[in-house]
């Protein structure tokens, strides 16, 4: 299952960390209000994509 996370707060970090332990799950994308924050989150949690807007992740057909 491919997941996308909107926002990079404490709960998002906890959720992304938990996904690493679930077989068959991929953190496909993360979005934040700024691309810089999304890229930091992406690197920390090994997401495949980072977006600087919430619309972008909602419109990603792979999420």
Secondary structure, 3 states (H helix, E strand, C coil): CEEEEECCCHHHHHHHHHHCCCCCCEEEEEECCCHHHHHHHHHHHCCCEEECCHHHHHCCCCC
